[in-house]
């Protein structure tokens, strides 16, 4: 049986293209990921995800946060403890950022083929 798409909040639909827009309630996020709400609360307690809060204090998740939670779930499903899975995701994110910075710095270096011989 296919899962229904998560229901966005009642905010203007123009923001839904933004991956950092908190469009998903906790229930919708949990249903979309196939996890319990307790799992999402555990990611919040571990400080891996810090969802925004609605005016009523309810957690709201972004698509980016759903991708992070999906990766943690994959690692947990593979047998890693939750705290280890969170640490792995943090390290993967740090490595990706370091690689982006390295690439940007490499592109700023003069091209040795065009320099003086």
N, C-alpha and C positions, 0 to 999 in steps of 0.2 A: 504494500500500500504506500503510495507516495505521500510525503509530508507536504502540508500546505505551506506556501510561502509565508514568512513572518509578516505580521501586520505592522505597518509603520505607524508612528504617532500621528496626531492630528495637526502636525506642523505643515507649512506650505510644501507642496510636492517638489518645488524647484530645488530644495535642499537634499533630496533623496539621492541625487547623483554624487554627492560629496561623501567619500568613504569615512570621513570623520564626523558626520552628522549623526547624532544619537537617535536613530530612527526606530530602534527595537526595544520593546519592553522586555523585562526579564523573562516573562512567560513565552513571548514570541522568540526570543533568542534561544532559550532552552529547547523549545520545540524544533526550531530550525537546525540546531546542532545535534539533537537527539540525546541531550544530557538533562540532568535534573537541575532545578534552580539552586539546589545546595551546591552543586559543582561550580556554578557561576559565582555563588557567594564565597566559595573556597578560594577562587582565583582573585576575588576582591580582597579577602583576608590575607592572602599571600602577597598582596600589593603588585600582582602581575597586571591586573586590569583594574582601573579605577573608573567605573562607569559614571557618567553624568547623572544628575538627579533631576527628576521632573519637579514642578512646583509642589506637588504633593509628596515629594521625597522618594518616589519610585525610581529604581535604577533604569537607565536608558543606555543601550549599547550601540556602538557604531559597527559598520561592516568591517573595519580594520580590527576592532576588538573581537568580532566573531571569528575572523581568520586566526587570530592568536589563540583563542579558546579551542578552535578546531585542531590546531597543531598540538596543544597540550593534551587534548583528548587522544590524539593519535599516539602520543608518547605513553600516556597512561594505559591505553589499550594494549600497547606493546610490552607492558609489564613494569614500567618505570613508576616509582612512587611519585605522588603529586608534587612534592617539593623538588625532586630531581627533575621532573618534567618542566617545571617552571624555570629552574636554573638553566636547563638546556635551551629553552626558548629565549631567555635573556642573552645567553652567550651567542646563539645563532644571530640574534638581532644586532649585537655588538660587532660580530664578525662582518655581517653584511654592511654595516655603517663604516667600519674600517676599510672594507674593500671599496666602497663608494668614494671615500676620502682619498684613498690611494690612487684610484683611477683619475680623479679630478686633479690631483697633484702631478701625476705622470703627464697628463695632457698639458699642463702648464710649463713643463720642461722644454727647453729648446730641442728641436729635432736634430740628432747628431748627423743625419745625412745632409742637412742643409747648412751646417755650421762650417767654419774654416777648417781646412785640412792642414 
